Amino acid sequence: MRRTSRIIRIRGAAALAAGVLAVSLTACGGDDGGGDDEEKGGGTGGTGGTGSTVTLPKLDGASLEVAAVWTGAEQANFKKVLAEFEKRTGAKVTFVPAQDPIINFLGSKVAGGAPPDVAMLPQPGAIKQAVDKGWAKPLGAEATKELGENYSQGWQDIGKVDGKQYGVYYKAANKSLIWYNAQVFENAGAAEPKTWDELLTTAQTVYDSGVTPFSVGGAEGWTLTDWFENVYLSQAGPEKYDQLAKHEIKWTDPSVKEALTTLAEIWGKKDYVASGALGTDFPTSVTQTFTGGDQPKAGMVYEGDFAQVNIGETEAEVGTDAKVFPFPAVGDTAPVVSGGDAAVILEDSKAAQALATFLASPDAAAIHAKLGGFLSPNKSVDPSTYPNAVQKKIAEALIASGDDFRFDMSDQAPQAFGGTPGKGEWKALQDFLKNPKDVAGTQAKLEADAAAAYGN
């Protein structure tokens, strides 16, 4: 991954954070097609789930493979979107499970002469790598037109390389949220915090009630990079965030020391993090927060809106048993960090272009939105499509922010540094979770790995 995607300037982060805060206060519960072979298609997509808004070609006899790292409910829900595309076009679509890092997975497929037709890439840097390697194919006119009608300029731009559109950011994530067990908070008399100091107070209140404050999915390094990015963005500010994302400043910078020291106020506090964090995967970090009655393994878990998929695997109801508040302000402004997955064409064809067009439409997003645990940057999706008040508010806040967000820093980095299990930033922060006193050593390791990956 290289640093070519446009990093969106924040002007309204505070407004977005305020919008998300309302969640917990109000929640209750190549061929472009064309010609005679095109049809509107049937189905029940559309902005409100009542009709079709996009024209797709008839593709009887065509077959496609779509690769993504999604598993479990996330994969199952995406397959329902693909099934609707099959229904409308007559094409046959096969989902190909991929492994992280997906660029390495795709490399093996390309080397074997059998790349998938479309890949869902979770990093802007991965899109750039796919372009540099000659794998990715530009989007055609129909898909580009659909993007222009339904996406803010910022979401279009992060799917571009050298000014050419390659990616459709089908799925977004608000990664500045902390979910909590409402019964635990009620029993403890804990309040939703707005600042980092208030978060520490809330954590102590939960701890004093007999429940471990935080569940952390430390077995997966990306969750730890997200923790760091929220603290760093709020504390160091957007300009420093952009510089660190591009490796224009070193990881030995004092601002990184300050952020790691701040993180250690939670990660290094005795019994503040549920035991076995380094062996806990992300799904378990969520489910163990919402099982066990009023004595779960933890009272809070940090991660994005997509945690709802995992909450849905428990008996907890989002909006009542499971509530959420924005990641608290560490500095002057609460952070707003976003992530996303983009559809990129590897094998150009009429069918692949049609699928990219469909995924850029509100029809596809509405199908997935209804199922929960999904957030679309598509501004044409009716917010009422989302299944609960929590997700609806998160979606409205994201769309209202327009271009005013920061994309996940590690996703902008070369994959060797920011996106590989057991290496780079993932491994360095796992080691830091294990020994939060070693701030200087962690900085030195981060800088050595970053310098090697960025080449500067």
ROFI-928964 format. One record per residue (C-alpha): residue number from 1; residue in three letters; chain; y, z, x. Coordinates in Angstrom, 2 decimals, always signed. Layout:
# ROFI-928964
> NUM | ALA | A | Y | Z | X
...
END
This chain:
# ROFI-928964
> 1 | MET | A | +0.00 | +0.00 | +0.00
> 2 | ARG | A | +3.49 | -0.84 | +1.22
> 3 | ARG | A | +6.86 | +0.32 | -0.06
> 4 | THR | A | +7.98 | -2.80 | -1.90
> 5 | SER | A | +8.13 | -1.65 | -5.51
> 6 | ARG | A | +11.60 | -0.74 | -6.70
> 7 | ILE | A | +12.10 | +3.01 | -6.84
> 8 | ILE | A | +13.98 | +3.80 | -10.02
> 9 | ARG | A | +17.18 | +5.76 | -9.65
> 10 | ILE | A | +17.43 | +8.90 | -11.74
> 11 | ARG | A | +20.54 | +9.32 | -13.83
> 12 | GLY | A | +19.07 | +10.97 | -16.90
> 13 | ALA | A | +16.24 | +13.16 | -15.64
> 14 | ALA | A | +17.70 | +16.22 | -17.29
> 15 | ALA | A | +17.83 | +14.42 | -20.63
> 16 | LEU | A | +14.18 | +13.41 | -20.33
> 17 | ALA | A | +13.14 | +16.92 | -19.40
> 18 | ALA | A | +15.03 | +18.26 | -22.39
> 19 | GLY | A | +13.26 | +15.75 | -24.61
> 20 | VAL | A | +9.87 | +16.87 | -23.38
> 21 | LEU | A | +10.89 | +20.52 | -23.74
> 22 | ALA | A | +11.23 | +19.86 | -27.46
> 23 | VAL | A | +7.49 | +19.16 | -27.47
> 24 | SER | A | +6.43 | +22.78 | -27.39
> 25 | LEU | A | +9.24 | +23.88 | -29.67
> 26 | THR | A | +8.52 | +21.45 | -32.49
> 27 | ALA | A | +4.85 | +20.54 | -32.15
> 28 | CYS | A | +2.57 | +21.73 | -34.89
> 29 | GLY | A | -0.43 | +20.76 | -34.32
> 30 | GLY | A | -3.87 | -19.68 | -14.87
> 31 | ASP | A | -3.15 | -20.99 | -18.22
> 32 | ASP | A | -0.61 | -19.43 | -20.48
> 33 | GLY | A | -2.29 | -20.64 | -23.64
> 34 | GLY | A | -0.49 | -22.59 | -26.31
> 35 | GLY | A | -1.27 | -25.68 | -28.28
> 36 | ASP | A | -3.57 | -26.18 | -31.23
> 37 | ASP | A | -6.15 | -23.62 | -30.19
> 38 | GLU | A | -3.92 | -20.61 | -30.70
> 39 | GLU | A | -4.01 | -18.17 | -33.56
> 40 | LYS | A | -2.39 | -14.90 | -34.51
> 41 | GLY | A | -5.75 | -13.20 | -34.68
> 42 | GLY | A | -6.94 | -10.49 | -37.00
> 43 | GLY | A | -7.49 | -6.88 | -36.21
> 44 | THR | A | -5.49 | -3.77 | -36.88
> 45 | GLY | A | -3.26 | -3.53 | -33.84
> 46 | GLY | A | +0.50 | -3.95 | -34.03
> 47 | THR | A | +3.27 | -1.47 | -33.54
> 48 | GLY | A | +2.19 | +0.68 | -36.42
> 49 | GLY | A | -1.45 | -0.34 | -36.39
> 50 | THR | A | -1.12 | -2.65 | -39.38
> 51 | GLY | A | -1.03 | -6.17 | -38.00
> 52 | SER | A | -0.85 | -8.54 | -35.07
> 53 | THR | A | +2.32 | -9.20 | -33.10
> 54 | VAL | A | +0.99 | -11.38 | -30.29
> 55 | THR | A | -0.43 | -14.91 | -30.30
> 56 | LEU | A | -3.72 | -15.27 | -28.42
> 57 | PRO | A | -5.83 | -18.36 | -27.75
> 58 | LYS | A | -9.35 | -18.93 | -29.03
> 59 | LEU | A | -11.66 | -18.19 | -26.10
> 60 | ASP | A | -15.15 | -18.68 | -27.53
> 61 | GLY | A | -17.64 | -18.83 | -24.67
> 62 | ALA | A | -15.27 | -17.30 | -22.11
> 63 | SER | A | -16.29 | -14.14 | -20.27
> 64 | LEU | A | -14.23 | -11.62 | -18.31
> 65 | GLU | A | -14.84 | -8.62 | -16.11
> 66 | VAL | A | -12.26 | -5.82 | -16.02
> 67 | ALA | A | -12.50 | -3.16 | -13.31
> 68 | ALA | A | -10.95 | +0.34 | -13.45
> 69 | VAL | A | -11.70 | +3.78 | -12.07
> 70 | TRP | A | -11.56 | +5.31 | -15.57
> 71 | THR | A | -14.51 | +7.39 | -16.72
> 72 | GLY | A | -15.50 | +9.43 | -19.77
> 73 | ALA | A | -13.23 | +9.36 | -22.79
> 74 | GLU | A | -10.57 | +7.38 | -20.93
> 75 | GLN | A | -13.04 | +4.57 | -20.28
> 76 | ALA | A | -14.48 | +4.74 | -23.80
> 77 | ASN | A | -11.03 | +4.45 | -25.38
> 78 | PHE | A | -10.05 | +1.49 | -23.19
> 79 | LYS | A | -13.27 | -0.27 | -24.19
> 80 | LYS | A | -12.07 | -0.10 | -27.80
> 81 | VAL | A | -8.96 | -2.02 | -26.76
> 82 | LEU | A | -11.11 | -4.61 | -25.01
> 83 | ALA | A | -13.29 | -4.86 | -28.13
> 84 | GLU | A | -10.22 | -5.77 | -30.18
> 85 | PHE | A | -9.38 | -8.51 | -27.66
> 86 | GLU | A | -12.93 | -9.83 | -28.04
> 87 | LYS | A | -12.59 | -9.78 | -31.83
> 88 | ARG | A | -9.34 | -11.73 | -31.77
> 89 | THR | A | -10.28 | -14.33 | -29.17
> 90 | GLY | A | -14.06 | -14.67 | -29.15
> 91 | ALA | A | -14.20 | -13.87 | -25.43
> 92 | LYS | A | -16.77 | -11.50 | -23.98
> 93 | VAL | A | -15.32 | -8.68 | -21.85
> 94 | THR | A | -17.37 | -6.45 | -19.55
> 95 | PHE | A | -15.95 | -3.19 | -18.16
> 96 | VAL | A | -16.79 | -2.69 | -14.48
> 97 | PRO | A | -16.64 | +0.96 | -13.30
> 98 | ALA | A | -14.81 | +1.15 | -9.97
> 99 | GLN | A | -14.54 | +3.89 | -7.38
> 100 | ASP | A | -11.54 | +5.32 | -5.57
> 101 | PRO | A | -9.93 | +3.90 | -3.57
> 102 | ILE | A | -10.11 | +0.86 | -5.84
> 103 | ILE | A | -8.71 | -1.48 | -3.17
> 104 | ASN | A | -11.79 | -0.78 | -1.03
> 105 | PHE | A | -14.03 | -1.34 | -4.05
> 106 | LEU | A | -12.32 | -4.65 | -4.80
> 107 | GLY | A | -12.55 | -5.65 | -1.15
> 108 | SER | A | -16.32 | -5.37 | -1.29
> 109 | LYS | A | -16.39 | -7.44 | -4.48
> 110 | VAL | A | -14.17 | -10.12 | -2.98
> 111 | ALA | A | -16.27 | -10.21 | +0.18
> 112 | GLY | A | -19.35 | -10.69 | -1.98
> 113 | GLY | A | -17.73 | -13.57 | -3.80
> 114 | ALA | A | -17.67 | -11.79 | -7.16
> 115 | PRO | A | -14.32 | -10.11 | -7.80
> 116 | PRO | A | -13.56 | -8.93 | -11.34
> 117 | ASP | A | -11.20 | -11.14 | -13.30
> 118 | VAL | A | -8.74 | -8.30 | -13.92
> 119 | ALA | A | -8.33 | -4.95 | -12.17
> 120 | MET | A | -6.40 | -1.90 | -13.36
> 121 | LEU | A | -4.55 | -0.75 | -10.25
> 122 | PRO | A | -3.16 | +2.80 | -10.23
> 123 | GLN | A | -0.62 | +2.35 | -7.41
> 124 | PRO | A | +2.30 | -0.04 | -6.83
> 125 | GLY | A | +1.20 | -0.11 | -3.21
> 126 | ALA | A | -2.25 | -1.31 | -4.28
> 127 | ILE | A | -0.63 | -4.23 | -6.11
> 128 | LYS | A | +1.22 | -5.16 | -2.92
> 129 | GLN | A | -2.00 | -4.92 | -0.92
> 130 | ALA | A | -3.79 | -7.16 | -3.42
> 131 | VAL | A | -0.97 | -9.71 | -3.11
> 132 | ASP | A | -0.89 | -9.52 | +0.70
> 133 | LYS | A | -4.64 | -10.09 | +0.85
> 134 | GLY | A | -4.32 | -13.13 | -1.40
> 135 | TRP | A | -6.37 | -11.55 | -4.19
> 136 | ALA | A | -3.74 | -11.11 | -6.89
> 137 | LYS | A | -2.50 | -14.00 | -9.02
> 138 | PRO | A | +0.96 | -14.13 | -10.64
> 139 | LEU | A | +1.28 | -13.60 | -14.37
> 140 | GLY | A | +1.87 | -16.68 | -16.46
> 141 | ALA | A | +4.76 | -17.37 | -18.81
> 142 | GLU | A | +3.19 | -15.79 | -21.91
> 143 | ALA | A | +2.38 | -12.47 | -20.25
> 144 | THR | A | +5.79 | -12.40 | -18.54
> 145 | LYS | A | +7.49 | -13.11 | -21.87
> 146 | GLU | A | +5.58 | -10.27 | -23.54
> 147 | LEU | A | +6.63 | -7.92 | -20.75
> 148 | GLY | A | +10.27 | -8.93 | -21.11
> 149 | GLU | A | +10.22 | -8.19 | -24.82
> 150 | ASN | A | +8.44 | -4.85 | -24.63
> 151 | TYR | A | +9.26 | -3.15 | -21.31
> 152 | SER | A | +12.35 | -1.74 | -19.66
> 153 | GLN | A | +13.42 | -3.51 | -16.48
> 154 | GLY | A | +12.21 | -0.64 | -14.33
> 155 | TRP | A | +8.64 | -0.87 | -15.61
> 156 | GLN | A | +8.70 | -4.62 | -15.10
> 157 | ASP | A | +10.03 | -4.29 | -11.56
> 158 | ILE | A | +7.33 | -1.91 | -10.28
> 159 | GLY | A | +4.80 | -4.61 | -11.19
> 160 | LYS | A | +6.60 | -7.19 | -9.04
> 161 | VAL | A | +6.05 | -8.19 | -5.42
> 162 | ASP | A | +8.74 | -10.24 | -3.68
> 163 | GLY | A | +10.37 | -10.89 | -7.05
> 164 | LYS | A | +7.22 | -12.31 | -8.66
> 165 | GLN | A | +5.47 | -10.57 | -11.58
> 166 | TYR | A | +1.89 | -9.53 | -10.83
> 167 | GLY | A | +1.32 | -6.35 | -12.80
> 168 | VAL | A | +1.38 | -5.25 | -16.44
> 169 | TYR | A | +1.91 | -1.49 | -16.52
> 170 | TYR | A | -0.38 | -0.87 | -19.45
> 171 | LYS | A | -0.73 | +2.88 | -19.08
> 172 | ALA | A | +1.90 | +5.41 | -18.03
> 173 | ALA | A | +1.80 | +9.11 | -17.36
> 174 | ASN | A | +4.36 | +11.88 | -17.57
> 175 | LYS | A | +3.23 | +13.99 | -14.63
> 176 | SER | A | +5.80 | +16.74 | -15.05
> 177 | LEU | A | +4.04 | +18.98 | -17.57
> 178 | ILE | A | +2.29 | +22.36 | -17.53
> 179 | TRP | A | -0.23 | +23.03 | -20.30
> 180 | TYR | A | -0.97 | +26.57 | -21.40
> 181 | ASN | A | -3.36 | +28.55 | -23.54
> 182 | ALA | A | -1.22 | +29.75 | -26.44
> 183 | GLN | A | -3.45 | +32.76 | -27.18
> 184 | VAL | A | -3.19 | +33.94 | -23.57
> 185 | PHE | A | +0.60 | +33.69 | -23.67
> 186 | GLU | A | +0.76 | +35.50 | -27.00
> 187 | ASN | A | -1.50 | +38.31 | -25.82
> 188 | ALA | A | +0.49 | +38.70 | -22.60
> 189 | GLY | A | +3.90 | +38.39 | -24.23
> 190 | ALA | A | +4.65 | +35.52 | -21.86
> 191 | ALA | A | +7.46 | +33.02 | -22.41
> 192 | GLU | A | +7.78 | +29.35 | -21.54
> 193 | PRO | A | +9.75 | +29.12 | -18.27
> 194 | LYS | A | +12.57 | +26.71 | -17.51
> 195 | THR | A | +13.01 | +27.50 | -13.81
> 196 | TRP | A | +10.61 | +28.12 | -10.92
> 197 | ASP | A | +11.60 | +31.78 | -10.73
> 198 | GLU | A | +10.86 | +32.12 | -14.44
> 199 | LEU | A | +7.49 | +30.42 | -13.87
> 200 | LEU | A | +6.65 | +33.08 | -11.27
> 201 | THR | A | +7.63 | +35.76 | -13.77
> 202 | THR | A | +5.49 | +34.15 | -16.46
> 203 | ALA | A | +2.58 | +33.92 | -14.03
> 204 | GLN | A | +2.87 | +37.61 | -13.19
> 205 | THR | A | +2.99 | +38.49 | -16.90
> 206 | VAL | A | -0.20 | +36.51 | -17.51
> 207 | TYR | A | -1.82 | +38.09 | -14.46
> 208 | ASP | A | -0.90 | +41.58 | -15.63
> 209 | SER | A | -2.61 | +40.85 | -18.96
> 210 | GLY | A | -5.90 | +40.31 | -17.14
> 211 | VAL | A | -6.00 | +36.50 | -16.99
> 212 | THR | A | -5.70 | +34.38 | -13.84
> 213 | PRO | A | -2.43 | +32.43 | -14.18
> 214 | PHE | A | -3.38 | +28.95 | -12.89
> 215 | SER | A | -6.30 | +26.57 | -12.91
> 216 | VAL | A | -6.12 | +23.96 | -10.12
> 217 | GLY | A | -8.38 | +20.94 | -9.75
> 218 | GLY | A | -8.35 | +21.04 | -5.97
> 219 | ALA | A | -11.53 | +19.00 | -5.54
> 220 | GLU | A | -9.40 | +15.96 | -6.31
> 221 | GLY | A | -6.51 | +15.66 | -3.85
> 222 | TRP | A | -4.27 | +13.65 | -6.18
> 223 | THR | A | -3.65 | +16.68 | -8.37
> 224 | LEU | A | -2.25 | +18.50 | -5.34
> 225 | THR | A | +0.06 | +15.61 | -4.41
> 226 | ASP | A | +1.44 | +15.79 | -7.96
> 227 | TRP | A | +2.19 | +19.49 | -7.57
> 228 | PHE | A | +4.03 | +18.78 | -4.32
> 229 | GLU | A | +6.01 | +15.84 | -5.74
> 230 | ASN | A | +7.39 | +17.82 | -8.66
> 231 | VAL | A | +8.50 | +20.67 | -6.43
> 232 | TYR | A | +9.93 | +18.29 | -3.83
> 233 | LEU | A | +11.81 | +16.05 | -6.29
> 234 | SER | A | +13.47 | +18.98 | -8.01
> 235 | GLN | A | +14.20 | +20.93 | -4.83
> 236 | ALA | A | +15.12 | +18.20 | -2.32
> 237 | GLY | A | +16.57 | +15.74 | -4.83
> 238 | PRO | A | +15.96 | +12.06 | -5.61
> 239 | GLU | A | +17.54 | +10.66 | -2.44
> 240 | LYS | A | +15.25 | +12.67 | -0.15
> 241 | TYR | A | +12.32 | +11.85 | -2.44
> 242 | ASP | A | +12.98 | +8.13 | -1.99
> 243 | GLN | A | +13.29 | +8.53 | +1.77
> 244 | LEU | A | +10.05 | +10.47 | +2.09
> 245 | ALA | A | +8.27 | +7.97 | -0.17
> 246 | LYS | A | +9.26 | +5.20 | +2.26
> 247 | HIS | A | +8.61 | +7.41 | +5.33
> 248 | GLU | A | +12.27 | +7.03 | +6.29
> 249 | ILE | A | +12.23 | +10.76 | +6.99
> 250 | LYS | A | +9.31 | +12.60 | +8.56
> 251 | TRP | A | +6.96 | +15.04 | +6.90
> 252 | THR | A | +8.14 | +17.53 | +9.53
> 253 | ASP | A | +11.57 | +17.46 | +7.85
> 254 | PRO | A | +12.90 | +20.90 | +6.77
> 255 | SER | A | +12.88 | +19.75 | +3.13
> 256 | VAL | A | +9.09 | +19.40 | +3.28
> 257 | LYS | A | +8.79 | +22.85 | +4.82
> 258 | GLU | A | +10.84 | +24.27 | +1.96
> 259 | ALA | A | +8.68 | +22.56 | -0.69
> 260 | LEU | A | +5.41 | +23.71 | +0.89
> 261 | THR | A | +6.76 | +27.24 | +1.23
> 262 | THR | A | +7.68 | +27.17 | -2.45
> 263 | LEU | A | +4.21 | +25.90 | -3.43
> 264 | ALA | A | +2.69 | +28.74 | -1.44
> 265 | GLU | A | +4.38 | +31.19 | -3.81
> 266 | ILE | A | +1.66 | +30.20 | -6.27
> 267 | TRP | A | -1.13 | +28.73 | -4.16
> 268 | GLY | A | -0.97 | +31.61 | -1.68
> 269 | LYS | A | -0.53 | +34.48 | -4.14
> 270 | LYS | A | -3.71 | +36.52 | -4.37
> 271 | ASP | A | -5.64 | +35.83 | -7.59
> 272 | TYR | A | -2.96 | +33.50 | -9.00
> 273 | VAL | A | -5.31 | +30.49 | -8.78
> 274 | ALA | A | -8.73 | +30.48 | -10.43
> 275 | SER | A | -11.53 | +30.94 | -7.92
> 276 | GLY | A | -13.31 | +27.90 | -6.57
> 277 | ALA | A | -10.28 | +25.62 | -6.88
> 278 | LEU | A | -11.37 | +23.39 | -4.00
> 279 | GLY | A | -14.66 | +22.79 | -5.81
> 280 | THR | A | -13.10 | +22.25 | -9.23
> 281 | ASP | A | -12.59 | +18.69 | -10.43
> 282 | PHE | A | -9.64 | +17.77 | -12.63
> 283 | PRO | A | -11.48 | +17.67 | -16.00
> 284 | THR | A | -12.96 | +21.10 | -15.39
> 285 | SER | A | -9.58 | +22.50 | -14.36
> 286 | VAL | A | -8.35 | +21.59 | -17.84
> 287 | THR | A | -11.36 | +22.55 | -19.96
> 288 | GLN | A | -11.76 | +25.96 | -18.30
> 289 | THR | A | -8.19 | +26.78 | -19.34
> 290 | PHE | A | -9.04 | +26.24 | -23.01
> 291 | THR | A | -12.53 | +27.72 | -23.29
> 292 | GLY | A | -13.68 | +31.33 | -23.22
> 293 | GLY | A | -11.63 | +32.59 | -26.15
> 294 | ASP | A | -8.75 | +34.81 | -25.09
> 295 | GLN | A | -10.36 | +35.30 | -21.66
> 296 | PRO | A | -10.43 | +31.79 | -20.17
> 297 | LYS | A | -10.67 | +31.25 | -16.43
> 298 | ALA | A | -6.90 | +30.59 | -16.35
> 299 | GLY | A | -3.89 | +30.65 | -18.63
> 300 | MET | A | -2.13 | +27.49 | -17.37
> 301 | VAL | A | -3.01 | +24.15 | -15.84
> 302 | TYR | A | -0.58 | +21.64 | -14.36
> 303 | GLU | A | -0.98 | +17.91 | -14.98
> 304 | GLY | A | +0.22 | +14.96 | -17.01
> 305 | ASP | A | +0.03 | +14.06 | -20.68
> 306 | PHE | A | -3.45 | +12.61 | -20.07
> 307 | ALA | A | -4.82 | +16.16 | -19.87
> 308 | GLN | A | -5.05 | +15.91 | -23.67
> 309 | VAL | A | -8.21 | +13.81 | -23.27
> 310 | ASN | A | -9.89 | +16.76 | -21.56
> 311 | ILE | A | -8.42 | +19.33 | -23.94
> 312 | GLY | A | -10.03 | +17.23 | -26.69
> 313 | GLU | A | -13.42 | +18.05 | -25.17
> 314 | THR | A | -12.85 | +21.71 | -26.08
> 315 | GLU | A | -12.30 | +23.34 | -29.45
> 316 | ALA | A | -8.59 | +23.86 | -28.69
> 317 | GLU | A | -6.06 | +22.07 | -30.89
> 318 | VAL | A | -3.19 | +20.39 | -29.06
> 319 | GLY | A | +0.08 | +21.79 | -30.38
> 320 | THR | A | -1.40 | +25.07 | -31.60
> 321 | ASP | A | -4.03 | +26.40 | -29.17
> 322 | ALA | A | -2.93 | +24.18 | -26.29
> 323 | LYS | A | +0.82 | +23.91 | -25.77
> 324 | VAL | A | +2.97 | +22.40 | -23.06
> 325 | PHE | A | +6.30 | +22.83 | -21.28
> 326 | PRO | A | +8.10 | +20.63 | -18.71
> 327 | PHE | A | +7.54 | +21.38 | -15.04
> 328 | PRO | A | +10.26 | +23.95 | -14.36
> 329 | ALA | A | +13.37 | +23.19 | -12.34
> 330 | VAL | A | +12.94 | +24.30 | -8.74
> 331 | GLY | A | +16.40 | +23.04 | -7.81
> 332 | ASP | A | +19.30 | +22.02 | -10.02
> 333 | THR | A | +17.34 | +19.61 | -12.23
> 334 | ALA | A | +13.84 | +19.62 | -13.65
> 335 | PRO | A | +11.65 | +16.89 | -12.11
> 336 | VAL | A | +10.49 | +13.77 | -13.95
> 337 | VAL | A | +7.58 | +12.13 | -12.13
> 338 | SER | A | +5.67 | +9.25 | -13.67
> 339 | GLY | A | +2.52 | +7.37 | -12.79
> 340 | GLY | A | +0.76 | +4.40 | -14.27
> 341 | ASP | A | -2.00 | +1.80 | -14.20
> 342 | ALA | A | -1.24 | -1.91 | -14.04
> 343 | ALA | A | -3.42 | -4.83 | -15.07
> 344 | VAL | A | -3.56 | -7.38 | -12.22
> 345 | ILE | A | -5.30 | -10.75 | -12.38
> 346 | LEU | A | -7.69 | -11.52 | -9.50
> 347 | GLU | A | -9.47 | -14.56 | -10.97
> 348 | ASP | A | -6.91 | -16.77 | -12.69
> 349 | SER | A | -8.01 | -18.34 | -15.96
> 350 | LYS | A | -6.82 | -18.88 | -19.49
> 351 | ALA | A | -8.87 | -15.86 | -20.59
> 352 | ALA | A | -7.51 | -13.58 | -17.85
> 353 | GLN | A | -3.93 | -14.58 | -18.64
> 354 | ALA | A | -4.59 | -13.97 | -22.34
> 355 | LEU | A | -5.91 | -10.49 | -21.61
> 356 | ALA | A | -2.83 | -9.67 | -19.52
> 357 | THR | A | -0.67 | -10.92 | -22.40
> 358 | PHE | A | -2.59 | -8.75 | -24.86
> 359 | LEU | A | -2.28 | -5.66 | -22.64
> 360 | ALA | A | +1.50 | -6.24 | -22.44
> 361 | SER | A | +1.72 | -6.27 | -26.24
> 362 | PRO | A | +2.28 | -3.31 | -28.56
> 363 | ASP | A | -0.97 | -4.27 | -30.31
> 364 | ALA | A | -3.18 | -3.16 | -27.41
> 365 | ALA | A | -1.13 | -0.04 | -26.68
> 366 | ALA | A | -1.17 | +1.05 | -30.33
> 367 | ILE | A | -4.97 | +0.98 | -30.45
> 368 | HIS | A | -5.20 | +3.22 | -27.38
> 369 | ALA | A | -2.30 | +5.47 | -28.44
> 370 | LYS | A | -4.03 | +6.41 | -31.70
> 371 | LEU | A | -6.99 | +7.76 | -29.75
> 372 | GLY | A | -4.93 | +10.32 | -27.79
> 373 | GLY | A | -4.61 | +11.11 | -24.11
> 374 | PHE | A | -2.65 | +7.93 | -23.53
> 375 | LEU | A | +1.01 | +7.15 | -22.94
> 376 | SER | A | +2.46 | +3.66 | -23.01
> 377 | PRO | A | +5.68 | +2.48 | -21.33
> 378 | ASN | A | +5.77 | -0.25 | -24.00
> 379 | LYS | A | +8.98 | +0.41 | -25.95
> 380 | SER | A | +7.76 | -1.60 | -28.96
> 381 | VAL | A | +5.03 | +0.92 | -29.81
> 382 | ASP | A | +5.95 | +2.96 | -32.87
> 383 | PRO | A | +5.95 | +6.65 | -31.82
> 384 | SER | A | +4.25 | +7.53 | -35.11
> 385 | THR | A | +1.16 | +5.78 | -33.73
> 386 | TYR | A | +0.45 | +8.75 | -31.46
> 387 | PRO | A | -2.03 | +11.23 | -32.99
> 388 | ASN | A | -0.04 | +14.45 | -32.71
> 389 | ALA | A | +3.49 | +15.79 | -32.42
> 390 | VAL | A | +3.05 | +16.73 | -28.77
> 391 | GLN | A | +2.09 | +13.23 | -27.65
> 392 | LYS | A | +4.71 | +11.66 | -29.91
> 393 | LYS | A | +7.50 | +13.70 | -28.31
> 394 | ILE | A | +6.27 | +12.93 | -24.78
> 395 | ALA | A | +6.19 | +9.21 | -25.61
> 396 | GLU | A | +9.65 | +9.25 | -27.19
> 397 | ALA | A | +11.07 | +11.04 | -24.14
> 398 | LEU | A | +9.54 | +8.48 | -21.75
> 399 | ILE | A | +10.90 | +5.51 | -23.68
> 400 | ALA | A | +14.31 | +7.17 | -24.10
> 401 | SER | A | +14.55 | +7.59 | -20.32
> 402 | GLY | A | +14.59 | +3.81 | -19.82
> 403 | ASP | A | +14.68 | +3.30 | -16.05
> 404 | ASP | A | +15.52 | +6.93 | -15.28
> 405 | PHE | A | +12.36 | +8.25 | -13.66
> 406 | ARG | A | +10.63 | +8.51 | -10.30
> 407 | PHE | A | +7.23 | +6.95 | -9.72
> 408 | ASP | A | +4.49 | +9.06 | -8.17
> 409 | MET | A | +5.24 | +9.29 | -4.42
> 410 | SER | A | +1.65 | +9.18 | -3.17
> 411 | ASP | A | +1.05 | +6.05 | -5.29
> 412 | GLN | A | +3.85 | +4.33 | -3.39
> 413 | ALA | A | +2.35 | +5.19 | -0.01
> 414 | PRO | A | -0.20 | +3.16 | +1.93
> 415 | GLN | A | -3.54 | +3.97 | +0.33
> 416 | ALA | A | -4.94 | +5.35 | +3.59
> 417 | PHE | A | -2.31 | +8.10 | +3.33
> 418 | GLY | A | -1.65 | +8.61 | -0.36
> 419 | GLY | A | -4.77 | +7.49 | -2.18
> 420 | THR | A | -8.01 | +8.10 | -0.29
> 421 | PRO | A | -10.37 | +11.02 | -0.96
> 422 | GLY | A | -10.87 | +13.21 | +2.09
> 423 | LYS | A | -8.06 | +11.62 | +4.07
> 424 | GLY | A | -4.29 | +11.64 | +4.52
> 425 | GLU | A | -2.15 | +13.53 | +2.06
> 426 | TRP | A | -5.06 | +14.41 | -0.23
> 427 | LYS | A | -6.97 | +16.14 | +2.57
> 428 | ALA | A | -3.91 | +17.78 | +4.14
> 429 | LEU | A | -2.93 | +19.39 | +0.83
> 430 | GLN | A | -6.50 | +20.48 | +0.15
> 431 | ASP | A | -6.44 | +22.20 | +3.52
> 432 | PHE | A | -3.08 | +23.74 | +2.60
> 433 | LEU | A | -4.50 | +25.03 | -0.70
> 434 | LYS | A | -7.21 | +26.69 | +1.37
> 435 | ASN | A | -4.67 | +28.16 | +3.82
> 436 | PRO | A | -1.15 | +28.19 | +2.30
> 437 | LYS | A | +0.22 | +30.15 | +5.27
> 438 | ASP | A | -0.13 | +27.14 | +7.57
> 439 | VAL | A | +3.06 | +25.33 | +6.60
> 440 | ALA | A | +3.83 | +24.00 | +10.08
> 441 | GLY | A | +0.27 | +22.83 | +10.69
> 442 | THR | A | +0.20 | +21.07 | +7.32
> 443 | GLN | A | +3.47 | +19.32 | +8.08
> 444 | ALA | A | +2.21 | +18.15 | +11.47
> 445 | LYS | A | -1.01 | +16.79 | +9.94
> 446 | LEU | A | +0.88 | +15.04 | +7.13
> 447 | GLU | A | +3.26 | +13.42 | +9.59
> 448 | ALA | A | +0.50 | +12.23 | +11.94
> 449 | ASP | A | -1.43 | +10.67 | +9.07
> 450 | ALA | A | +1.72 | +9.15 | +7.52
> 451 | ALA | A | +2.87 | +7.63 | +10.82
> 452 | ALA | A | -0.54 | +6.02 | +11.31
> 453 | ALA | A | -0.66 | +4.64 | +7.77
> 454 | TYR | A | +2.94 | +3.41 | +7.58
> 455 | GLY | A | +2.93 | +2.12 | +11.12
> 456 | ASN | A | +6.17 | +3.82 | +12.13
END
